[in-house]
Amino acid sequence: MTITSTALPDILTLDETEILAVPGIDLPRAQAAIAEFLRALGRDETSPHLLDTPRRVAGAYAEMLTPRETSWTTFPNDDGYQGLVLVKAIPFHSLCQHHLLPFRGVAHVGYLPGDRLFGLSKLARGVELFSRDLQVQERLTQQVADWLEDTLAPRGVGVVMEAEHMCMSLRGVQTAGTLTRTSVFTGLLHEDGPLQRQFPH
């Protein structure tokens, strides 16, 4: 038996007061840096069209780099469920650490339970936790898998991520619409078989 769920979009919104309270984020300094960045690119940041851009950009990046607070409560697998728990199409976005441009797509996350279970929403929250950072997709995929292993000690973990990278779509090779797929399978899901093939390929 397999439990399969499809995640629905869950929009994160943080107001400026919440962002100012995040340790390590200095919005006034970030705004000043954006203003200097615009000047360095030959733009007049004092024009009416750009006057508020440094504040908006600093707030946008702070929001994209701040995951929501959550707890990783697990509960006992009292019924001894042994099948695959798989949540498909979890939407995510992150920032390429090389170009500071977004990459976005969907994650498919599953595990074979041991003694503990997660609420299904925690799989989506885990993806968000690691994606709201300066990232590369390969590391992001591994981090989600390691987090599941460390938190649940399951019999197997599978994480598949598919994303379009704006650093490929908007610049350089300019290949809009291409998808990069990364995957990590551990434990009983490591070998190709019926369980692993339930993940999108």
Backbone torsions as a table, in degrees:
resi	resn	phi	psi	omega
1	MET	NA	141.2	178.6
2	THR	-126.9	134.4	170.8
3	ILE	-97.1	122.0	-180.0
4	THR	-124.8	135.9	178.7
5	SER	-134.8	150.8	174.4
6	THR	-112.8	123.2	-176.0
7	ALA	-73.2	144.9	174.9
8	LEU	-101.2	149.5	179.3
9	PRO	-58.5	140.3	179.4
10	ASP	-133.7	106.6	-171.1
11	ILE	-81.4	129.8	176.5
12	LEU	-94.1	127.2	173.8
13	THR	-130.9	130.2	176.3
14	LEU	-123.4	134.3	175.4
15	ASP	-86.7	171.4	-173.1
16	GLU	-63.5	-33.5	178.9
17	THR	-62.3	-43.0	178.7
18	GLU	-65.5	-40.0	-179.8
19	ILE	-65.4	-40.0	179.6
20	LEU	-62.5	-24.7	-178.6
21	ALA	-84.9	-7.6	-178.3
22	VAL	-76.8	123.8	179.6
23	PRO	-58.1	136.9	176.7
24	GLY	89.4	-11.4	179.2
25	ILE	-98.8	123.2	180.0
26	ASP	-118.7	90.2	-175.2
27	LEU	-62.2	-45.5	178.5
28	PRO	-57.9	-40.5	178.4
29	ARG	-65.6	-41.4	178.4
30	ALA	-63.6	-40.2	178.7
31	GLN	-63.2	-42.1	178.4
32	ALA	-63.6	-38.5	179.7
33	ALA	-66.8	-38.7	178.4
34	ILE	-66.0	-40.9	177.6
35	ALA	-60.4	-43.3	178.0
36	GLU	-65.6	-38.8	177.7
37	PHE	-59.7	-44.3	178.3
38	LEU	-62.4	-42.4	178.6
39	ARG	-63.0	-40.0	-179.2
40	ALA	-65.6	-25.0	177.4
41	LEU	-91.3	10.2	175.8
42	GLY	80.0	20.6	179.9
43	ARG	-104.5	148.8	179.3
44	ASP	-93.6	99.9	-175.8
45	GLU	-71.3	-7.3	178.1
46	THR	-92.2	-2.4	178.3
47	SER	-66.6	153.4	-178.8
48	PRO	-55.8	-31.3	-176.9
49	HIS	-77.0	-24.0	-176.4
50	LEU	-111.3	-0.7	-171.7
51	LEU	-56.9	-39.5	-177.0
52	ASP	-100.6	3.7	-176.9
53	THR	-62.8	-43.4	178.9
54	PRO	-56.8	-40.2	178.8
55	ARG	-66.1	-44.0	-177.9
56	ARG	-64.7	-44.6	-177.4
57	VAL	-66.4	-44.6	179.3
58	ALA	-60.9	-42.8	178.6
59	GLY	-65.5	-38.7	-179.6
60	ALA	-64.9	-45.8	179.9
61	TYR	-67.3	-38.9	177.5
62	ALA	-61.2	-41.0	178.9
63	GLU	-65.8	-43.1	-178.5
64	MET	-67.8	-17.9	-178.8
65	LEU	-104.3	10.3	-176.3
66	THR	-122.3	106.2	175.7
67	PRO	-76.1	157.7	174.5
68	ARG	-69.9	148.2	174.1
69	GLU	-70.9	139.1	177.0
70	THR	-155.4	165.7	175.7
71	SER	-113.5	156.0	-175.7
72	TRP	-107.8	51.6	179.2
73	THR	-62.6	130.3	173.5
74	THR	-113.9	165.7	176.6
75	PHE	-138.2	155.4	-173.3
76	PRO	-68.1	145.4	177.6
77	ASN	-85.3	67.7	-172.7
78	ASP	-62.0	-30.7	-178.2
79	ASP	-88.7	0.9	177.5
80	GLY	66.3	34.7	-180.0
81	TYR	-61.2	128.3	-175.0
82	GLN	-113.3	-8.8	-174.7
83	GLY	-79.2	175.1	-179.9
84	LEU	-74.7	133.1	170.0
85	VAL	-105.7	116.5	-172.2
86	LEU	-133.8	121.8	173.7
87	VAL	-107.6	119.1	-176.1
88	LYS	-100.5	155.6	169.6
89	ALA	57.2	45.6	172.6
90	ILE	-75.8	115.3	-179.5
91	PRO	-71.6	139.9	177.6
92	PHE	-147.1	159.2	169.8
93	HIS	-143.1	150.2	-179.6
94	SER	-145.5	-179.4	-179.5
95	LEU	-120.1	124.6	176.8
96	CYS	-61.6	125.6	-176.7
97	GLN	-72.5	-12.6	-179.0
98	HIS	-89.3	-30.9	-175.1
99	HIS	-126.7	-6.2	-176.1
100	LEU	59.4	27.0	174.2
101	LEU	-103.8	151.7	-176.5
102	PRO	-72.5	152.3	158.7
103	PHE	-129.6	143.3	-173.7
104	ARG	-146.6	153.1	-179.6
105	GLY	178.5	-143.6	-179.0
106	VAL	-132.2	150.5	176.1
107	ALA	-118.5	143.0	175.2
108	HIS	-117.9	116.2	-170.4
109	VAL	-126.7	129.3	180.0
110	GLY	-148.7	165.3	177.7
111	TYR	-154.7	157.0	172.6
112	LEU	-100.6	111.9	-171.4
113	PRO	-62.4	149.0	166.7
114	GLY	-104.7	-115.1	-178.6
115	ASP	-88.4	-13.4	-174.4
116	ARG	-126.6	154.2	177.4
117	LEU	-126.9	157.2	172.5
118	PHE	-107.5	150.4	161.0
119	GLY	-65.3	144.3	-173.7
120	LEU	-58.6	-35.2	-177.9
121	SER	-64.3	-23.7	-178.7
122	LYS	-66.6	-27.9	177.6
123	LEU	-65.6	-40.8	176.9
124	ALA	-67.9	-39.1	179.1
125	ARG	-66.0	-35.2	177.3
126	GLY	-64.1	-41.0	176.3
127	VAL	-60.6	-44.2	179.5
128	GLU	-62.6	-41.2	-177.7
129	LEU	-53.7	-47.0	-175.2
130	PHE	-86.8	-23.1	-178.7
131	SER	-78.3	-23.7	-179.4
132	ARG	-85.3	67.6	-178.3
133	ASP	-158.2	174.7	169.8
134	LEU	-81.8	117.9	-163.4
135	GLN	-136.0	166.0	157.7
136	VAL	-121.4	148.8	-172.2
137	GLN	-64.0	-35.7	-179.5
138	GLU	-61.0	-47.1	179.8
139	ARG	-66.9	-40.4	179.3
140	LEU	-57.4	-45.7	179.8
141	THR	-60.9	-44.5	179.9
142	GLN	-65.8	-39.9	-179.1
143	GLN	-62.5	-42.4	179.1
144	VAL	-63.2	-42.3	179.0
145	ALA	-64.3	-44.3	-179.8
146	ASP	-63.7	-39.7	178.6
147	TRP	-60.3	-44.7	177.7
148	LEU	-63.1	-43.8	178.4
149	GLU	-59.6	-47.7	-175.7
150	ASP	-69.0	-35.4	-173.7
151	THR	-83.2	-38.1	-171.9
152	LEU	-108.6	-21.2	-170.7
153	ALA	48.4	55.9	-177.7
154	PRO	-79.6	175.2	177.8
155	ARG	-82.1	-11.9	177.8
156	GLY	-177.4	151.9	-179.0
157	VAL	-134.0	142.1	171.9
158	GLY	-134.2	131.6	176.7
159	VAL	-135.2	122.1	175.9
160	VAL	-124.1	128.4	179.7
161	MET	-124.7	136.0	178.0
162	GLU	-128.4	126.1	-174.6
163	ALA	-149.2	151.1	169.9
164	GLU	-98.4	132.1	-177.4
165	HIS	-104.4	120.6	-179.1
166	MET	-65.0	-23.5	177.8
167	CYS	-70.5	-16.3	172.0
168	MET	-97.4	-31.6	-174.7
169	SER	-80.4	-36.9	-171.3
170	LEU	-102.4	-16.1	-175.7
171	ARG	-142.8	178.1	175.9
172	GLY	58.4	-118.1	-176.2
173	VAL	-71.0	-22.0	176.0
174	GLN	53.3	56.1	-180.0
175	THR	-105.6	78.6	-177.7
176	ALA	-64.7	139.6	175.5
177	GLY	90.7	-5.8	178.8
178	THR	-76.0	146.4	-180.0
179	LEU	-116.3	138.5	172.8
180	THR	-104.3	129.6	-178.7
181	ARG	-115.2	128.4	175.4
182	THR	-127.1	151.9	-178.1
183	SER	-150.1	148.5	173.2
184	VAL	-135.8	128.3	175.7
185	PHE	-128.6	134.3	-178.4
186	THR	-130.0	167.2	174.1
187	GLY	58.1	-134.6	-177.5
188	LEU	-70.9	-9.5	176.1
189	LEU	-94.8	-2.1	-174.7
190	HIS	-66.3	-40.2	-178.5
191	GLU	-85.2	141.6	176.8
192	ASP	-61.0	133.7	-179.3
193	GLY	-178.2	-173.4	-176.2
194	PRO	-57.9	-36.9	-178.9
195	LEU	-70.4	-47.9	179.9
196	GLN	-62.8	-33.1	-177.6
197	ARG	-73.1	-6.3	173.1
198	GLN	-75.9	-15.5	173.0
199	PHE	-79.8	146.1	177.2
200	PRO	-58.1	137.6	179.1
201	HIS	-120.6	NA	NA
